[in-house]
């Protein structure tokens, strides 16, 4: 609705500008105008200048608000489109749209979205992305998105730091077998303690675009109990491997009664609600 209001204002400004140009070129009486607030021809036309500035701003931003709205802020589907759903989306393709705002190019990101309950579907969003972030937009990458069942063509990026997204991603990983069955309890109900990577070994297994590794960890509990070593076999996205090297600080999740079953996380994570 807001976009249509901007378009109406832009068309009104366009009509005003075209009329003033016509009057300045073809009017027989150069001292009058059909607009009572316009300056006489030959004088500085403040109204014309102001209208021209706003016309250009609306052309740049207003008419493309549908395209770049999600780039300026993360939003959920608009009102009236039904309750927002959160789901992971796997990047299928990334294209430059040709639009640039303040030297930041816009990309169209095509995603295969996989609801935890429901059939996968393909949709896309347009996003302003700087060069540093664009390097991470590779096919196979995972993004959290929000959408409405009533309009799956309109999606937006979800806040990856929100608890709702973290919980959704955890359920998705469990449903896709990315957490070993024997470690689900540790990941969903365990305590999270700081740890350090002592050794790292790839297993050669891949699943859902992620690679499986076994890490030897030195777990350093903050509750006063002794440090101990444990192995943790997990799936990681290939881009995350650079953050899991020998000596890297990580976190170990485990149930206090089963410290032999440890699930490693790169950042401190919450248990499953």
N, C-alpha and C positions, 0 to 999 in steps of 0.2 A: 504493500500500500504506500509506504514512504517513497519507494522508487517512482511510483506513478505520479505522486505529488511533485517530485523533483522534475519529472519529464514535462508535466503541464507548465510549471514555472519556466522551464527552458524554452518551450515553444512560445510562451507569451513574450519572453525576452527576445526571441528570434523575430517575432512579428514586429515588435517595437523597433529593433535595430534595422530591419529591412525597410520599414516605413520611413524612418528618419533618413536613411540613405537615399531612398527614392525622392523624398522632399528636397534634399540638398542638391540633387542632380536635375530634377525635372519640374520642381514647383515654380510657378510664375511669380508668386508672392513669397520672396525669400525671408520675410520678416515674421511670418506666422507659421504655426504648425497645428495639426489636429490635436496634438497633446498639449494641454495647458501648462504642464510642468517643464516642457522642453525649452531650451534656449533658442534664441533667434539664430537663423543660419548665418554663419560667419563668426559668431561668438563661440567661446569655449562651451561646448555642450556637456555639462557635468553629468546630466542624466544619461546621455549616450555613453560616456566613458564608464560610469558605474555599471550600467547595464551590460556593457561589453565585457567588463571584468568578471561579473557574476556568470555571464553566458559561458565564458571560457572555463571557469571553475566547475560549473555544472556539467559541461561537456566532458571534462577530464574525469570527474569523480562521480557525479550524480547518475549519469546514464550507465555507468559500469558498476554500480553499487552491488548488483547481484553477483558480478564476477569477483570483485575484490573484497566483498564484505567479510568473507571468512579469513581473508588475509590480514585485515585490520584487527580482528578479534575472533576468538573461538566462540561459536554460537551453536546452540542447539536448534533444531527445526522450529520454524516460526509458530505463533499461536494458531490454533485451529487445525494444525496438521497432525494432531494426536500426540500421545506421550512419547518422549524421546527414548530411544533405545541406544545402548552402548554396545559396540562390537569391534573386534579387531579386523583390520583390513590389510590384506597383503598387496603391496605395490605390484601392479602388472606392467604399467608403462608410464613414463613421464615425458611431457612435451612442453616446449616453450609456446606460449600463446602469441607472442609478439608485443604484448602490452608491457610497458615499463613505467613504474611510478618511483620518482626520486632515485633513478638509476638501479632500482631493484626490479628484476624481471619477474613476470608472472608465469607460473607453470600450471598445466592441467595434469592432475594426478589421477590415473585410473587405478581403481582398487577392486579386488575381489573380497567382498565382505562376508565374514563367516559368523553369523549369529550362533550363540551357544545352543539355542533351541530354534531350529528352522533351517531352511535351505540357503546355501550361499547365493549371492547375487553380485553383479558388477555395477559399479557406479563411479562417478568422478567428482572431483572438486577442483576449484581454481584457487591458487594460493600464491601470494608474493613471497619469494624465497631468495635470500641473499646467497652469494657464491659459497660461503662456508657451509650453509645448511643444505644447499643443492647437492653437494657432494655425497650427502647421506641418503638422498632420495634415489635409491637403486631398486630395480625389480627384485622382489623377494623380501624387501624390508617390510616391517610391520608398523602400522599406525592405528591408534584408537580413534574411532569416529562415532559420531552420534547421528541418528537418523530417525525418521518416523515411518512406521509400517504403512501409513496412508500415502506417503510420498517418498519412495526410496531413491528418486532421482535427486533429491536435495539432501546432501550430507554435509557435515562440518567436522573439523577436527575436534576431538574431545581433549580435555586437560589431562595429560598423562600423569600429573602429580596428584590428581584427585583420588580419594579413597575408593570411589565408585569404579573408576577405571582400573585401579590396581586389583580390586576384587574380581572384576570381570576378566581381566587378563589371567589371573590365577586360575579361575574356573575353566577358561579356555585351554590353558596349558594342561590341566588335569584331563580334560575331555579328549585332548589330542595325544595323550600319552607322552607328553614332554616332561612329566615328572614320574619317576619310577614308582611303581605301586608301593614298594616298601618304604618310600620316602614321603608319601603323601601326608601321613600323620605328622612327621617332623615339620613339613612345610606349612601345614594348615593349623597345627596346634602347638608347635614348638616355641621355645624361647630363641631369641636372636642374640648371638654373642660375637664380638669381634674376632677375626681370625686372619691368618696370613698364609699365602700360598707357598708351600715348600717344593712342590713338584707338580707338573702338569703333563698329562698323557692323553692324546686323542684316541678314541676307541675305533674310529673308522665308520661309525654309524651316523646316518643322517635321517632327519625326520622333519617334515613341515618347513624345509628350508633352513633348519638349524643343525648344528653339529654336536655330537656327544663327546664330552671329555671327562676324564677322571682326575680330580685334583686331590693332592695330599695336603691337608690343612693342619696348621698349628692353631688350635682353638684356645683363646685366652679369655676365659669367663671373667666377668666383672663382679661376680657375686662372692668372690673369695675362694672358690674352689680351684683345684690345681689345673694347670694347663695340660692339654692332651692332644695327641695327633689322631686324625681320622681321615678316611677317604670319602670323597663325595663324587658321585657320577651324575652329571647334569647335562642338559641340552642348552646350548648357547647360540645366539645369532652370530654369524661369522664376524660382524663388525665389533662385537663385544669381546672377542678374543684378545684384543690389544689391552684390555683392562684386566685381564686375568693372566698375569705372568708371574714367574717366581719372584716372591717378595711383595706382590700386590696385596694391599689390605682389602679384605672381603668380610663377609659375615657368614656365620654358621648357624643354621636353625636345627634344633633337635629337641626331643623331649627329655627332660632331666632323667627319666628312668631308662632311656635308651640313647646314651651318648655315642653309641657305636653306629647309629643311623643318622647321618648328617646330610642336610641339604644346603649347599652353598648358594648364596646370593651376592651380587655385586654391591648392592645397596641394602641398607636395613629395610626389611619388609614387615608388613603387618600379617597377622594370622588371618585365616578365613573367618569372616563374620557368620 
